[in-house]
């Protein structure tokens, strides 16, 4: 059951990442919730911020052929996606 959930999460990440031209990686460690909410509010229609586990992000990026980003993934990754 857990494996199926992780596979589904990776597929969702792949689909989301695949829709955008630009991928940014940010470190969510110690990111204040208020600051994140402000960023989403101000730039919400221009970008998508997706937070997930490091291993799931790694698998999604690998399957999309973006191995170049793998070594840049922080401990608590956030993906910033935009066109």
N, C-alpha and C positions, 0 to 999 in steps of 0.2 A: 504493500500500500504506500509506504513512504517513498519507495523508488519511483512509483508511478507519479506521485505528486511532484517530485523533483524533475522528472522528465517533462512533465507538463509545464512546470515553471521555466525550464530551459527553452522549450518550444515557444512559450509566450515572449520570453526575452528576445529570442531570435527574430520573431515576427515584428516586435516593436523596434528593435535595432535596425532591421532591414528596411523599414519605412523611411529612415532618415539618412541624410548625406553626411552629417557631421556628428561624431561621437566624442564626448568629453568624459574624462574620469575625474571624479572628485572624492576626497576623503571625508566620509561622514562622521568620523570619530570626533567627538566633542562638539559637533555642529549643533548650536542651539536651535531648538524647535521653532522658536519665534523667528529667527533669521531665515530658516528654510521656508516657513510659511510666507514671509515677506517676499522672498525671491520668487516663489511660485505665484504669488498674487501679482507681482509687478511684471513678470515675464511669462505668465502662464499660457498666453496664446502664441508665444513665439518658440517655446521649448517644452520638452518633457523631461522631468527628473524621475528616474526610476532607481529605487534602492533594492538591492538583493544581496544574497550571500556571495562571498568571493568565489567559491567553487562553481556556483551556478553561472556567474558572469563569465568565468574562465571557459566553461564548457560552451556557452553560447557564442562567445567570440571565436573560439577555435573552430566551431562548426561553420561559422561564416567566413573562415579564412583570414581572420584578423589576429593572427598569432603575434604580430608586432606589438599589440597592446597588452599582451599577457603580463609582461614583466612590470608594467606600469600600474597594475591593479592594486589599490591600497587595501589595507586590512578590512576596512568597512566601506566598500565601494558604493558610489552613487554614479549613475550614468546620466549625463546631460546630453540630450538628443535634440538636434535642430536641423533645419534645412539651410 
